[in-house]
Amino acid sequence: MNSLLGDEGRLLQKKKEIAFLSEQITLPFHSRSWRGVSGVWQGRNQGSSIDFQDHRAYAPGDDPRHLDWAAYARTNHYMMKLFREEVSPRLDVVLDVSESMRITHEKEMRTLELLALVLGAALNDGINIRTYAANSGGRWKFLENPAALGLQSLQQFDTGASRDGRLPLMQIPWRAGSLRVLISDLLFPQSPDAELASLMRENGRAVVMAPYLLSEAQPDWHGNLELHDCETKEVRQQRVEPFGLVRYAKSYRRHFELWQEAARRHSIPLARISCELALGLALRQQALPAGVFNVRH
């Protein structure tokens, strides 16, 4: 499979850049405690970390190493120290592999870069990851090995063709309490509220990263054109006048205003990330201020 970057040198350089950036950022886990398997993150349940939580009365069979002798001296009762468990958070990632995500080289590469950054940052923190590919035709599948750091092609995640026009977020088997990361251009007609609510099921939290092209927001169409629907492959002849472009720009802007408004209602960080900016600059100007990544301290 040929690399989108064209040669091994540029591909290696891109991998090094992503590895470096993934060491500088984290996913926004630290704003709450998390359920998960044994690990290094503060959890909700009582366990065996060094972080003291509370006392309870001693019961036969309790580990005497956790007796609080200072409390016994004060009360003349055996008291057990309780601690916060240490857990590894769960991360569930959904990558939109619809045709619109690879309509240009720049958009396809930015999408793969974001996936690689998410997985790299999570792996650096020892986070438990599951990754899914989904398309706006309603298809999805679990990815055993996302191979994101290969930065090859979104076609490697192909989920099969369909024309239902829906990203199947309701069908994804989200794990309870996980952080859900959606990487999608959001160019599908579903209600933002309904889709974002589906990301929050099972007590989850969510982050949305939306790569975009300037040519999508501000197309230079004019005159008689042959328009191709990249998802359905339908073709139609269309004459585009200046007032039509104004109407398109207004509808495009309103579409993403609705997504931003819905994201605020659900307290979901949502960042639209340019495909034309350099990756590091896009992170500093768009991803970090929106809160989809945090700076590692």
Contacts in CASP RR format, 6 or more apart in sequence:
PFRMAT RR
TARGET T0000
AUTHOR 0000-0000-0000
METHOD contacts of the structure
MODEL  1
MNSLLGDEGRLLQKKKEIAFLSEQITLPFHSRSWRGVSGVWQGRNQGSSI
DFQDHRAYAPGDDPRHLDWAAYARTNHYMMKLFREEVSPRLDVVLDVSES
MRITHEKEMRTLELLALVLGAALNDGINIRTYAANSGGRWKFLENPAALG
LQSLQQFDTGASRDGRLPLMQIPWRAGSLRVLISDLLFPQSPDAELASLM
RENGRAVVMAPYLLSEAQPDWHGNLELHDCETKEVRQQRVEPFGLVRYAK
SYRRHFELWQEAARRHSIPLARISCELALGLALRQQALPAGVFNVRH
1 152 0 8 1.000
1 153 0 8 1.000
1 156 0 8 1.000
3 10 0 8 1.000
3 11 0 8 1.000
3 151 0 8 1.000
3 152 0 8 1.000
4 105 0 8 1.000
4 108 0 8 1.000
4 109 0 8 1.000
4 112 0 8 1.000
4 151 0 8 1.000
4 152 0 8 1.000
4 153 0 8 1.000
5 11 0 8 1.000
5 14 0 8 1.000
5 109 0 8 1.000
5 151 0 8 1.000
11 150 0 8 1.000
11 151 0 8 1.000
14 113 0 8 1.000
14 151 0 8 1.000
15 149 0 8 1.000
15 150 0 8 1.000
15 151 0 8 1.000
17 279 0 8 1.000
17 280 0 8 1.000
18 113 0 8 1.000
18 116 0 8 1.000
18 117 0 8 1.000
18 120 0 8 1.000
18 149 0 8 1.000
18 151 0 8 1.000
18 279 0 8 1.000
19 120 0 8 1.000
21 117 0 8 1.000
21 279 0 8 1.000
21 280 0 8 1.000
21 283 0 8 1.000
22 116 0 8 1.000
22 117 0 8 1.000
22 120 0 8 1.000
22 121 0 8 1.000
22 123 0 8 1.000
22 124 0 8 1.000
23 124 0 8 1.000
23 296 0 8 1.000
24 295 0 8 1.000
24 296 0 8 1.000
25 117 0 8 1.000
25 121 0 8 1.000
25 283 0 8 1.000
25 288 0 8 1.000
25 293 0 8 1.000
25 294 0 8 1.000
25 295 0 8 1.000
25 296 0 8 1.000
26 121 0 8 1.000
26 124 0 8 1.000
26 125 0 8 1.000
26 293 0 8 1.000
26 294 0 8 1.000
26 295 0 8 1.000
26 296 0 8 1.000
27 91 0 8 1.000
27 118 0 8 1.000
27 121 0 8 1.000
27 122 0 8 1.000
27 125 0 8 1.000
27 127 0 8 1.000
27 179 0 8 1.000
27 181 0 8 1.000
27 207 0 8 1.000
27 293 0 8 1.000
27 294 0 8 1.000
28 179 0 8 1.000
28 207 0 8 1.000
28 269 0 8 1.000
28 291 0 8 1.000
28 292 0 8 1.000
28 293 0 8 1.000
28 294 0 8 1.000
29 41 0 8 1.000
29 89 0 8 1.000
29 125 0 8 1.000
29 127 0 8 1.000
29 179 0 8 1.000
30 294 0 8 1.000
32 205 0 8 1.000
33 41 0 8 1.000
33 42 0 8 1.000
33 43 0 8 1.000
33 44 0 8 1.000
33 84 0 8 1.000
34 41 0 8 1.000
34 42 0 8 1.000
34 43 0 8 1.000
34 44 0 8 1.000
34 87 0 8 1.000
34 89 0 8 1.000
34 90 0 8 1.000
34 177 0 8 1.000
34 179 0 8 1.000
35 43 0 8 1.000
35 44 0 8 1.000
35 45 0 8 1.000
35 87 0 8 1.000
35 89 0 8 1.000
35 90 0 8 1.000
35 176 0 8 1.000
35 177 0 8 1.000
36 43 0 8 1.000
36 87 0 8 1.000
36 88 0 8 1.000
36 89 0 8 1.000
36 90 0 8 1.000
36 128 0 8 1.000
37 87 0 8 1.000
37 88 0 8 1.000
37 128 0 8 1.000
38 85 0 8 1.000
38 86 0 8 1.000
38 87 0 8 1.000
38 88 0 8 1.000
39 86 0 8 1.000
39 87 0 8 1.000
39 88 0 8 1.000
39 126 0 8 1.000
40 86 0 8 1.000
40 88 0 8 1.000
40 125 0 8 1.000
40 126 0 8 1.000
41 86 0 8 1.000
41 87 0 8 1.000
41 88 0 8 1.000
41 89 0 8 1.000
42 49 0 8 1.000
42 51 0 8 1.000
42 84 0 8 1.000
42 85 0 8 1.000
42 86 0 8 1.000
42 87 0 8 1.000
43 84 0 8 1.000
43 85 0 8 1.000
43 86 0 8 1.000
43 87 0 8 1.000
44 84 0 8 1.000
44 85 0 8 1.000
45 84 0 8 1.000
45 85 0 8 1.000
46 53 0 8 1.000
46 82 0 8 1.000
46 83 0 8 1.000
46 84 0 8 1.000
46 85 0 8 1.000
47 82 0 8 1.000
47 83 0 8 1.000
47 84 0 8 1.000
47 85 0 8 1.000
47 86 0 8 1.000
48 83 0 8 1.000
48 85 0 8 1.000
48 86 0 8 1.000
49 83 0 8 1.000
49 84 0 8 1.000
49 85 0 8 1.000
49 86 0 8 1.000
50 83 0 8 1.000
51 83 0 8 1.000
51 84 0 8 1.000
52 81 0 8 1.000
52 82 0 8 1.000
52 83 0 8 1.000
53 82 0 8 1.000
53 83 0 8 1.000
53 84 0 8 1.000
54 82 0 8 1.000
55 68 0 8 1.000
55 71 0 8 1.000
55 79 0 8 1.000
55 80 0 8 1.000
55 81 0 8 1.000
55 82 0 8 1.000
56 79 0 8 1.000
56 80 0 8 1.000
56 82 0 8 1.000
57 77 0 8 1.000
57 78 0 8 1.000
57 79 0 8 1.000
57 80 0 8 1.000
58 67 0 8 1.000
58 77 0 8 1.000
58 78 0 8 1.000
58 79 0 8 1.000
58 80 0 8 1.000
59 80 0 8 1.000
62 80 0 8 1.000
66 80 0 8 1.000
66 81 0 8 1.000
67 78 0 8 1.000
67 79 0 8 1.000
67 80 0 8 1.000
67 81 0 8 1.000
68 79 0 8 1.000
68 80 0 8 1.000
68 81 0 8 1.000
71 77 0 8 1.000
71 79 0 8 1.000
72 78 0 8 1.000
72 79 0 8 1.000
88 126 0 8 1.000
88 127 0 8 1.000
88 128 0 8 1.000
89 127 0 8 1.000
89 128 0 8 1.000
89 178 0 8 1.000
89 179 0 8 1.000
90 127 0 8 1.000
90 128 0 8 1.000
90 130 0 8 1.000
90 175 0 8 1.000
90 177 0 8 1.000
90 178 0 8 1.000
90 179 0 8 1.000
91 118 0 8 1.000
91 122 0 8 1.000
91 127 0 8 1.000
91 128 0 8 1.000
91 129 0 8 1.000
91 130 0 8 1.000
91 178 0 8 1.000
91 179 0 8 1.000
91 181 0 8 1.000
92 129 0 8 1.000
92 130 0 8 1.000
92 131 0 8 1.000
92 132 0 8 1.000
92 172 0 8 1.000
92 174 0 8 1.000
92 175 0 8 1.000
92 178 0 8 1.000
92 179 0 8 1.000
92 180 0 8 1.000
92 181 0 8 1.000
93 115 0 8 1.000
93 118 0 8 1.000
93 119 0 8 1.000
93 129 0 8 1.000
93 130 0 8 1.000
93 131 0 8 1.000
93 132 0 8 1.000
93 146 0 8 1.000
93 180 0 8 1.000
93 181 0 8 1.000
93 183 0 8 1.000
94 131 0 8 1.000
94 132 0 8 1.000
94 133 0 8 1.000
94 134 0 8 1.000
94 140 0 8 1.000
94 169 0 8 1.000
94 172 0 8 1.000
94 180 0 8 1.000
94 181 0 8 1.000
94 182 0 8 1.000
94 183 0 8 1.000
94 184 0 8 1.000
95 111 0 8 1.000
95 115 0 8 1.000
95 131 0 8 1.000
95 132 0 8 1.000
95 133 0 8 1.000
95 134 0 8 1.000
95 143 0 8 1.000
95 146 0 8 1.000
95 154 0 8 1.000
95 157 0 8 1.000
95 183 0 8 1.000
95 184 0 8 1.000
96 111 0 8 1.000
96 134 0 8 1.000
96 135 0 8 1.000
96 136 0 8 1.000
96 167 0 8 1.000
96 182 0 8 1.000
96 183 0 8 1.000
96 184 0 8 1.000
96 185 0 8 1.000
97 133 0 8 1.000
97 134 0 8 1.000
97 135 0 8 1.000
97 154 0 8 1.000
97 157 0 8 1.000
97 158 0 8 1.000
97 159 0 8 1.000
98 135 0 8 1.000
98 136 0 8 1.000
98 137 0 8 1.000
98 167 0 8 1.000
98 184 0 8 1.000
98 185 0 8 1.000
98 187 0 8 1.000
98 188 0 8 1.000
98 231 0 8 1.000
99 135 0 8 1.000
99 230 0 8 1.000
99 231 0 8 1.000
100 136 0 8 1.000
100 185 0 8 1.000
100 187 0 8 1.000
100 230 0 8 1.000
100 231 0 8 1.000
101 107 0 8 1.000
101 108 0 8 1.000
101 111 0 8 1.000
101 154 0 8 1.000
101 184 0 8 1.000
101 185 0 8 1.000
101 211 0 8 1.000
102 108 0 8 1.000
102 111 0 8 1.000
102 153 0 8 1.000
102 154 0 8 1.000
102 155 0 8 1.000
103 213 0 8 1.000
103 230 0 8 1.000
104 213 0 8 1.000
104 215 0 8 1.000
104 275 0 8 1.000
106 213 0 8 1.000
106 275 0 8 1.000
106 276 0 8 1.000
107 185 0 8 1.000
107 211 0 8 1.000
107 212 0 8 1.000
107 213 0 8 1.000
107 275 0 8 1.000
108 153 0 8 1.000
108 154 0 8 1.000
109 151 0 8 1.000
109 275 0 8 1.000
110 211 0 8 1.000
110 273 0 8 1.000
110 274 0 8 1.000
110 275 0 8 1.000
110 279 0 8 1.000
110 282 0 8 1.000
111 154 0 8 1.000
111 183 0 8 1.000
111 211 0 8 1.000
112 148 0 8 1.000
112 150 0 8 1.000
112 151 0 8 1.000
112 152 0 8 1.000
112 154 0 8 1.000
113 151 0 8 1.000
113 279 0 8 1.000
114 183 0 8 1.000
114 209 0 8 1.000
114 211 0 8 1.000
114 273 0 8 1.000
115 131 0 8 1.000
115 146 0 8 1.000
115 148 0 8 1.000
115 183 0 8 1.000
116 148 0 8 1.000
116 149 0 8 1.000
116 150 0 8 1.000
116 151 0 8 1.000
117 283 0 8 1.000
117 293 0 8 1.000
118 181 0 8 1.000
118 183 0 8 1.000
118 209 0 8 1.000
119 129 0 8 1.000
119 131 0 8 1.000
119 146 0 8 1.000
119 148 0 8 1.000
119 149 0 8 1.000
120 149 0 8 1.000
121 293 0 8 1.000
122 129 0 8 1.000
123 129 0 8 1.000
130 142 0 8 1.000
130 175 0 8 1.000
131 142 0 8 1.000
131 143 0 8 1.000
131 146 0 8 1.000
131 148 0 8 1.000
132 140 0 8 1.000
132 141 0 8 1.000
132 142 0 8 1.000
132 143 0 8 1.000
132 172 0 8 1.000
133 140 0 8 1.000
133 141 0 8 1.000
133 143 0 8 1.000
133 157 0 8 1.000
133 158 0 8 1.000
133 159 0 8 1.000
134 140 0 8 1.000
134 141 0 8 1.000
134 159 0 8 1.000
134 167 0 8 1.000
134 168 0 8 1.000
134 169 0 8 1.000
134 172 0 8 1.000
135 159 0 8 1.000
135 160 0 8 1.000
135 162 0 8 1.000
135 167 0 8 1.000
136 164 0 8 1.000
136 165 0 8 1.000
136 166 0 8 1.000
136 167 0 8 1.000
136 187 0 8 1.000
136 188 0 8 1.000
136 231 0 8 1.000
137 161 0 8 1.000
137 162 0 8 1.000
137 163 0 8 1.000
137 164 0 8 1.000
137 165 0 8 1.000
137 166 0 8 1.000
137 167 0 8 1.000
137 168 0 8 1.000
137 231 0 8 1.000
138 162 0 8 1.000
138 164 0 8 1.000
138 165 0 8 1.000
138 166 0 8 1.000
138 167 0 8 1.000
138 168 0 8 1.000
138 171 0 8 1.000
139 159 0 8 1.000
139 160 0 8 1.000
139 161 0 8 1.000
139 162 0 8 1.000
139 168 0 8 1.000
140 159 0 8 1.000
140 168 0 8 1.000
140 171 0 8 1.000
140 172 0 8 1.000
141 159 0 8 1.000
143 157 0 8 1.000
146 157 0 8 1.000
147 156 0 8 1.000
163 231 0 8 1.000
163 232 0 8 1.000
165 188 0 8 1.000
165 189 0 8 1.000
165 231 0 8 1.000
166 188 0 8 1.000
166 190 0 8 1.000
167 184 0 8 1.000
167 188 0 8 1.000
167 190 0 8 1.000
167 195 0 8 1.000
169 182 0 8 1.000
169 195 0 8 1.000
169 198 0 8 1.000
169 199 0 8 1.000
170 198 0 8 1.000
174 180 0 8 1.000
174 199 0 8 1.000
174 201 0 8 1.000
174 202 0 8 1.000
174 204 0 8 1.000
175 202 0 8 1.000
176 202 0 8 1.000
176 203 0 8 1.000
176 204 0 8 1.000
177 202 0 8 1.000
177 203 0 8 1.000
177 204 0 8 1.000
177 205 0 8 1.000
178 202 0 8 1.000
178 204 0 8 1.000
179 204 0 8 1.000
179 205 0 8 1.000
179 206 0 8 1.000
179 207 0 8 1.000
180 199 0 8 1.000
180 200 0 8 1.000
180 204 0 8 1.000
180 205 0 8 1.000
180 206 0 8 1.000
180 207 0 8 1.000
181 206 0 8 1.000
181 207 0 8 1.000
181 208 0 8 1.000
181 209 0 8 1.000
182 199 0 8 1.000
182 206 0 8 1.000
182 207 0 8 1.000
182 208 0 8 1.000
182 209 0 8 1.000
183 209 0 8 1.000
183 210 0 8 1.000
183 211 0 8 1.000
184 208 0 8 1.000
184 209 0 8 1.000
184 210 0 8 1.000
185 210 0 8 1.000
185 211 0 8 1.000
185 212 0 8 1.000
185 216 0 8 1.000
186 192 0 8 1.000
186 208 0 8 1.000
186 210 0 8 1.000
186 255 0 8 1.000
186 256 0 8 1.000
186 259 0 8 1.000
187 216 0 8 1.000
187 255 0 8 1.000
192 258 0 8 1.000
192 259 0 8 1.000
192 261 0 8 1.000
192 262 0 8 1.000
192 263 0 8 1.000
193 262 0 8 1.000
193 265 0 8 1.000
193 266 0 8 1.000
196 206 0 8 1.000
196 208 0 8 1.000
196 262 0 8 1.000
196 263 0 8 1.000
196 266 0 8 1.000
196 268 0 8 1.000
197 266 0 8 1.000
199 206 0 8 1.000
199 208 0 8 1.000
199 266 0 8 1.000
199 268 0 8 1.000
200 206 0 8 1.000
200 266 0 8 1.000
200 268 0 8 1.000
205 268 0 8 1.000
206 266 0 8 1.000
206 268 0 8 1.000
207 268 0 8 1.000
207 269 0 8 1.000
207 270 0 8 1.000
207 291 0 8 1.000
207 292 0 8 1.000
208 259 0 8 1.000
208 263 0 8 1.000
208 268 0 8 1.000
208 269 0 8 1.000
208 270 0 8 1.000
208 271 0 8 1.000
208 292 0 8 1.000
209 271 0 8 1.000
209 273 0 8 1.000
209 287 0 8 1.000
209 292 0 8 1.000
210 256 0 8 1.000
210 259 0 8 1.000
210 270 0 8 1.000
210 271 0 8 1.000
210 272 0 8 1.000
210 273 0 8 1.000
211 272 0 8 1.000
211 273 0 8 1.000
211 274 0 8 1.000
211 275 0 8 1.000
212 272 0 8 1.000
212 273 0 8 1.000
212 274 0 8 1.000
212 275 0 8 1.000
213 275 0 8 1.000
213 276 0 8 1.000
214 274 0 8 1.000
214 276 0 8 1.000
216 252 0 8 1.000
217 249 0 8 1.000
217 252 0 8 1.000
217 253 0 8 1.000
218 249 0 8 1.000
219 245 0 8 1.000
219 248 0 8 1.000
221 240 0 8 1.000
221 245 0 8 1.000
222 240 0 8 1.000
222 242 0 8 1.000
222 245 0 8 1.000
223 239 0 8 1.000
223 240 0 8 1.000
223 241 0 8 1.000
224 237 0 8 1.000
224 238 0 8 1.000
224 239 0 8 1.000
225 237 0 8 1.000
225 238 0 8 1.000
225 239 0 8 1.000
225 240 0 8 1.000
226 235 0 8 1.000
226 236 0 8 1.000
226 237 0 8 1.000
226 238 0 8 1.000
227 235 0 8 1.000
227 236 0 8 1.000
227 237 0 8 1.000
227 238 0 8 1.000
228 234 0 8 1.000
228 235 0 8 1.000
229 235 0 8 1.000
256 272 0 8 1.000
259 270 0 8 1.000
260 270 0 8 1.000
263 269 0 8 1.000
263 270 0 8 1.000
269 290 0 8 1.000
269 291 0 8 1.000
269 292 0 8 1.000
270 290 0 8 1.000
270 292 0 8 1.000
271 286 0 8 1.000
271 287 0 8 1.000
271 289 0 8 1.000
271 290 0 8 1.000
271 291 0 8 1.000
271 292 0 8 1.000
272 286 0 8 1.000
273 282 0 8 1.000
273 283 0 8 1.000
273 286 0 8 1.000
273 287 0 8 1.000
274 282 0 8 1.000
274 286 0 8 1.000
277 285 0 8 1.000
277 286 0 8 1.000
283 293 0 8 1.000
287 293 0 8 1.000
288 294 0 8 1.000
288 295 0 8 1.000
END
